[in-house]
């Protein structure tokens, strides 16, 4: 994406009245925010992957390179969690801890599980999918509330394999 295309995109967003637009392509990420943020001026963040793109100026527009993600800071909690296995959602949908509202939960914190045990159900497009454990161990933490939406690869449970 060249400078003219970025400037045209900024003008288009300003005319459209949108408050925020995010565009991600193979090598460029652009976020354009308009409105009350920063006293009514537009702010555009441009990031080229893997090499950062130099700032580009447009009339009445401030353009900055977006910050690169820093390494996560290790704390006692993250070091403590490295001993655990994270079970993640294989699909997008709604997370349920129970097979039905009047039944008990599949697992609780402290439950011992084995390979193939059903841990939860995720509803996707009116289909209820049993999520089975691929590891044996003890449930240490349940990371998602019942009836909450979950994304693909979102952590659901922490399991102590020992």
C-alpha positions as CSV (number, residue, x, y, z in Angstrom):
1,X,0.0,0.0,0.0
2,X,1.5,3.3,-1.0
3,X,1.2,6.8,0.4
4,X,-1.5,7.9,-2.1
5,X,-3.7,5.0,-1.2
6,X,-3.3,5.7,2.5
7,X,-4.2,9.4,2.0
8,X,-7.3,8.5,0.0
9,X,-8.3,6.0,2.7
10,X,-8.0,8.7,5.3
11,X,-10.1,11.2,3.3
12,X,-12.7,8.5,2.6
13,X,-13.0,7.7,6.4
14,X,-13.2,11.4,7.3
15,X,-16.0,11.9,4.8
16,X,-17.9,8.8,5.9
17,X,-18.3,9.9,9.5
18,X,-16.9,6.6,11.0
19,X,-15.2,7.0,14.3
20,X,-12.7,4.2,13.9
21,X,-11.6,1.9,11.0
22,X,-9.0,-0.9,11.2
23,X,-7.5,-2.4,8.1
24,X,-5.1,-5.4,8.1
25,X,-3.5,-6.7,5.0
26,X,-0.5,-9.1,4.5
27,X,2.2,-6.5,5.3
28,X,0.3,-3.4,6.6
29,X,-1.9,-2.7,9.6
30,X,-3.8,0.7,9.6
31,X,-6.0,2.1,12.3
32,X,-7.8,5.4,11.6
33,X,-9.6,7.1,14.4
34,X,-11.7,10.3,14.0
35,X,-13.9,12.3,16.3
36,X,-13.4,13.6,19.8
37,X,-10.2,11.8,20.5
38,X,-7.3,14.3,20.6
39,X,-9.5,17.4,20.1
40,X,-11.3,16.4,17.0
41,X,-8.2,15.6,14.8
42,X,-7.7,12.3,13.0
43,X,-5.1,9.9,14.1
44,X,-3.7,7.2,11.8
45,X,-1.4,4.4,12.9
46,X,0.5,2.6,10.1
47,X,2.5,-0.5,10.8
48,X,4.3,-2.5,8.1
49,X,5.2,-6.1,8.9
50,X,8.0,-7.1,9.5
51,X,9.7,-3.7,8.8
52,X,8.1,-0.6,10.4
53,X,6.9,2.0,7.8
54,X,8.1,5.6,8.1
55,X,5.6,8.2,9.2
56,X,3.4,9.7,6.4
57,X,1.9,13.2,6.6
58,X,-1.5,14.1,5.2
59,X,-3.4,17.4,5.5
60,X,-4.9,17.8,9.1
61,X,-3.7,14.2,9.9
62,X,-1.1,13.0,12.3
63,X,0.5,9.7,11.3
64,X,2.5,7.6,13.7
65,X,4.0,4.1,13.6
66,X,2.1,1.8,15.8
67,X,4.2,0.3,18.7
68,X,5.5,-3.2,18.4
69,X,4.3,-5.6,21.0
70,X,6.7,-6.0,23.9
71,X,7.7,-9.3,25.5
72,X,5.3,-10.2,28.3
73,X,6.5,-9.3,31.8
74,X,7.0,-12.4,33.9
75,X,5.4,-12.3,37.2
76,X,4.9,-15.0,39.9
77,X,1.5,-15.8,38.4
78,X,2.9,-16.4,34.9
79,X,5.8,-18.5,36.2
80,X,3.3,-20.5,38.3
81,X,1.1,-21.1,35.2
82,X,4.1,-22.5,33.2
83,X,3.7,-25.8,35.1
84,X,0.1,-26.1,33.9
85,X,-1.3,-27.2,30.5
86,X,-3.8,-24.8,28.9
87,X,-6.8,-26.4,27.3
88,X,-8.0,-24.0,24.5
89,X,-11.2,-23.7,22.5
90,X,-11.1,-25.5,19.2
91,X,-14.0,-23.5,17.8
92,X,-15.9,-20.2,18.1
93,X,-19.1,-20.3,19.9
94,X,-20.8,-20.1,23.3
95,X,-19.2,-21.9,26.3
96,X,-21.4,-24.0,28.6
97,X,-20.1,-25.8,31.7
98,X,-23.2,-28.0,31.9
99,X,-24.9,-30.4,29.5
100,X,-28.2,-28.7,30.3
101,X,-29.4,-26.0,32.8
102,X,-30.7,-28.6,35.3
103,X,-27.6,-30.9,35.3
104,X,-24.4,-30.5,37.2
105,X,-21.2,-29.0,35.6
106,X,-19.0,-31.4,33.7
107,X,-15.9,-30.4,35.8
108,X,-15.2,-28.1,38.7
109,X,-11.9,-26.7,40.0
110,X,-10.1,-29.7,41.7
111,X,-11.8,-32.3,39.5
112,X,-9.5,-35.1,38.2
113,X,-9.8,-35.6,34.5
114,X,-8.5,-38.2,32.0
115,X,-8.0,-38.3,28.3
116,X,-11.4,-38.3,26.5
117,X,-13.4,-36.8,29.4
118,X,-15.9,-34.2,28.4
119,X,-14.9,-30.8,30.0
120,X,-17.6,-28.5,28.5
121,X,-19.9,-27.9,25.6
122,X,-19.5,-25.2,23.0
123,X,-22.5,-24.2,20.9
124,X,-21.8,-23.1,17.4
125,X,-24.6,-22.5,14.9
126,X,-27.2,-24.4,17.0
127,X,-24.9,-27.4,17.3
128,X,-23.6,-28.5,20.7
129,X,-20.0,-29.7,20.5
130,X,-18.5,-31.8,23.4
131,X,-15.0,-30.6,24.2
132,X,-13.0,-33.5,25.4
133,X,-9.7,-33.5,27.3
134,X,-6.5,-34.5,25.5
135,X,-4.6,-34.7,28.7
136,X,-5.0,-36.3,32.2
137,X,-4.6,-34.3,35.3
138,X,-6.4,-32.0,37.8
139,X,-8.4,-28.9,36.9
140,X,-6.6,-25.9,38.5
141,X,-8.6,-23.0,37.1
142,X,-11.7,-22.5,34.8
143,X,-10.9,-19.4,32.7
144,X,-14.3,-18.7,31.1
145,X,-17.7,-18.0,32.7
146,X,-20.7,-20.2,31.9
147,X,-22.7,-19.0,28.8
148,X,-19.9,-16.8,27.6
149,X,-18.8,-16.4,24.0
150,X,-15.4,-17.9,23.2
151,X,-13.0,-17.4,20.3
152,X,-10.9,-20.0,18.5
153,X,-7.8,-20.9,20.5
154,X,-9.1,-19.0,23.6
155,X,-7.8,-20.6,26.9
156,X,-10.7,-22.4,28.7
157,X,-9.0,-24.5,31.5
158,X,-5.7,-24.8,33.3
159,X,-4.8,-28.4,34.1
160,X,-2.0,-29.7,36.4
161,X,-0.7,-32.8,34.7
162,X,1.1,-34.1,37.7
